[in-house]
Amino acid sequence: MAEEKRTRTRVNLMFGAVVTCNGRDVPVRLNNLSLRGVSCNPDPRLAVGEDCFVRIVLSGSVTVRVSGRIVRASAEETAVEFLEMDPESFGHLRNLVRMHAEDPDQIDDEIVSKPAFGA
């Protein structure tokens, strides 16, 4: 059995999002989300190693905006590792993950023990 490498809580979500790579907007459906990345439906326009920008619109005025890199692209999923985001987007992302997590307090513990972006 393979060892689990993930160190972040992932929450299953079925939100829509847009991944922008090479100037192209690619609408996707999220599978799951963490403070460090997202898994979404596969799309042949998204290739491993490409830098990208992810937008998750939560409401008319609330959007999570994050830069990332595609780290996995298969027939089952595309995975994006988050690289950088502004503090407002991080706050929205944290709240979104906490809201859907089985143990919301664990999310804050993860932030303290393993800062997401090398604080």
URVEN-V866275 format. One record per residue. N is the residue number from 1. PSI is psi in whole degrees, -180 to 180 (999 if undefined). BURIAL is 1 if it has 24 or more other ideal C-beta (glycine too) atoms within 12 Angstrom, else 0. Layout:
# URVEN-V866275
[[N/PSI/BURIAL] [N/PSI/BURIAL]]
This chain:
# URVEN-V866275
[[1/132/0] [2/144/0] [3/137/0] [4/122/0] [5/-19/0] [6/137/0] [7/4/0] [8/146/1] [9/133/1] [10/141/1] [11/139/1] [12/125/0] [13/150/1] [14/47/0] [15/155/1] [16/156/0] [17/173/1] [18/128/1] [19/124/1] [20/120/1] [21/136/1] [22/39/0] [23/3/0] [24/131/0] [25/124/0] [26/108/1] [27/136/0] [28/167/1] [29/124/1] [30/144/1] [31/-49/1] [32/165/1] [33/143/1] [34/-179/1] [35/-13/1] [36/-7/1] [37/-179/1] [38/146/1] [39/135/1] [40/177/1] [41/152/1] [42/151/0] [43/128/1] [44/-14/0] [45/-8/0] [46/114/1] [47/146/0] [48/136/0] [49/-14/0] [50/137/1] [51/147/1] [52/178/1] [53/129/1] [54/133/1] [55/125/1] [56/110/1] [57/119/0] [58/-30/1] [59/-179/0] [60/-32/0] [61/0/0] [62/116/0] [63/135/0] [64/125/1] [65/126/1] [66/140/1] [67/148/1] [68/-173/1] [69/137/1] [70/121/1] [71/-13/1] [72/136/1] [73/112/1] [74/-177/0] [75/-18/0] [76/-33/0] [77/164/1] [78/134/1] [79/134/1] [80/127/1] [81/129/1] [82/137/1] [83/-39/0] [84/144/0] [85/160/1] [86/161/0] [87/-36/0] [88/-45/0] [89/-40/1] [90/-41/1] [91/-43/0] [92/-42/1] [93/-47/1] [94/-47/1] [95/-40/0] [96/-46/1] [97/-44/1] [98/-43/1] [99/-32/0] [100/-1/0] [101/148/1] [102/-36/0] [103/87/0] [104/-34/0] [105/-27/0] [106/-32/0] [107/-46/1] [108/-37/0] [109/-40/0] [110/-38/1] [111/-41/1] [112/-46/0] [113/-27/0] [114/79/0] [115/136/0] [116/-35/1] [117/37/0] [118/54/0] [119/999/0]]
